[in-house]
């Protein structure tokens, strides 16, 4: 467990040094600022569509740091050095997943508050949006990391990872946006199930992809 925290702390420090922690926040706020110019200042229209737009922005923001999740350490030999120390690839993926989510999940949820104000969302919608992001952002982090491990050995891996992740994230987007208007809570349950599934399989699939890329 101590090793897991050390690896996650290292990844967070690297993200902080490269300004990667602020890019998703800046992206979300920029999209929220531009959206009213695209659809007009109608408060009712912004209130109906703003929540879904913020989910799209959160999905795209989670993909911004995907090119630095695996490729830099793979190219510099860090992953090989970690393997030589007897640390499993699954442990590395778990640490990177925790660092990736901590790097964009909570800051994104905080940035959603002023963004929701710009979009004229009411208090109940903001609460539903925050709960959905709390459950769904781990899945977004897991999906981004998973496709990053699968494409690490390919040319233009960052762009390719984004293209692969977008269609795979459609169910998360549907369930996440569905929580805003679903009084039964069914969409939230589906979102939670999808999030648990992605978080559970990412360490094993990502670890296998790293080993395959090394061979």
N, C-alpha and C positions, 0 to 999 in steps of 0.2 A: 504493500500500500504506500509506503514511503517513497519507493521508486516511482510509482505512478504519479504521485504529487510532484516529484522532482522533474519528471518529464513534462508534465502539464505546465509547471511554472516556467520551464525553459521556453516552451512554445509561446506562452503568453508574453514573456519578455521580448522575444523576437518579433511578435506581432506589434507590441507597443513601440519598439525601436523603428519599425518600418511604417508606422502610422496606420497599420492595418486595422486597429481597433476602431478608428474613427471613420473609415471609409463607408461602412454600412450605415452608420448614423447620418453622415452627411448626405449619402445617396437617398435615404428615406425622406429626410427633411426637404431635399431639393425636389423630389417627385411630388411630395405633398404641397409644396409651394407652387409648382407649375400646373398641377392638375386643375385648380379653379380657373386658370387662364384658358384651358382647353375646353371645358364644359360650360363655363360661365359662372356667374356669382350666385345662381339660384340656390338658396340654402337647402330647400327640400330635395333638390336633385343631388347636391353634394352629400347630404345626409344618407340618401338611399344608396349611393354608389361609392362613397368614400371608404367604407370599411373593406369592401372587396378590392379596391385599388391599393389600400395599404397592405393587404395580404400579398398582392402581386409584387409590390415594392419590397416587402420583406423577403420573398422568395429570391428576387434578383439580387438583393443586398447580400444574402447568404452565399451567393456564388462569386462575389467580388474577390475574396481571398483564396479561392480554390487553387490558383496556380502556385501558391506558396505553401500548400499543406504537405506535399510529398516530394515534389520535384527537386527543390533546393537541397534537402537532406540526402536524397538519392544520388544526385549528381556529385555532391561533395564527399560522399562516402560515410556520412554519419550513420545511416541505417546499417551499413555493413559493420561499423564499429560497435554499434549497439548489439547486433546479432552475435559478434565475437565475444561479447561479455556474457552471453547466455541469456539475454533478455528476448523473450518471444515477440514476434511481430504483432501478435494480438494485443500484448501489453502496450506496445508503441501506439497502435491504432486507438486503444481506449484512452490513453493519455492525450493523444492529439484530438480526439473527439471531444473530450472534456474541455480542453483549451480552446478549441474552435467555437464551441457553444458559449463558453464564458466570454469569449472575445466579441461575439456579436449578438447573442441572445438577450441578456439583461440590458445592455446599452440600447438595443433596438426597441425593447419594450418601453424604456424610459423616453426614447425619442418619439414613440407613438403618441404620447400624451400631447405635446405641442402640435404634432402633425394632425391629430384628431380634432384639435381646436380649430386649426386652419380649415378643416373640411366640414365644420359645423356638425360634428357627431354629438349625439346626446350622451348623457352619463351612462345610461344602461348599455348602449352600444359600445362605448369605450370599455366598460367592464367586461362585456362578452369578448371584445377584441383582445384585451389583455390576457384573459383566461385562455383563449384559443392560442395565442402566441406562446404562452407559457408551456402549453402542451405540445404545440406544433414545431417550435423552433429547434428542439432536440432532433426531430426528424429531418428538418432542413439541413442541420449540421451534419447528421449522419449520411444523408444522401450526397451532399457535396463532398464529404471525405471519401465515401465509397467510390464515386466516379473518379475522384482524383487518384486513388490507388490503382484503379483499373486502367487509367490512361497515362500513368506516370512515365512509361517508357516510349510514348509516341510523340511525334513532332507536333508542335502547337497543342500541347496537352491541355493547357488552361482553357482555350476556346472550345476544344473538343469536349472537355468535361462539362462545360456549361451547356453545350448543345445536347449532351446525353441526359443531363440532370433535368432539364426543363420538361420534357414529356413525362419523365418518371415522377415529377412532382405534381402532376395534374390532380391525382386523387387528394393529395394534401391540400391543394388550393381549393378544390371543391368542398371538402369537409371543413376546412378553415373558414371559408366565406360562408358556408352553410350554417355555421354556429351563430352567425349574427342575426339570422331570422328564424331560427329553429327553437321554438319554445319547449319541445319535448326533450331536448338534449341528445337526440340520436346522433346528430352530426358530431357533437363533441365526443361521444363514445367511439365513433368510427375514427375520428382524428387521433384519439388516445391509443386505439388499437394499432393504427398504422405507425404511430410514433414509436410505440414499444417494439413493433416488429423490426423497423429499420435500425433502431438503436441496438437491438439484440443481434442482428445478423451482420452488422457492419464490422465489428472486430474480427470475426472469423473470415468473412469474405475479403475484407481489406488485408488481413494478414496473409491469406493465401495469394492474393494478387501481388503483394510485395515480394513474397518468396518466389513466385513465378517470374517476376521481372528480374530478380537477381540471377536466376538460372538461365 
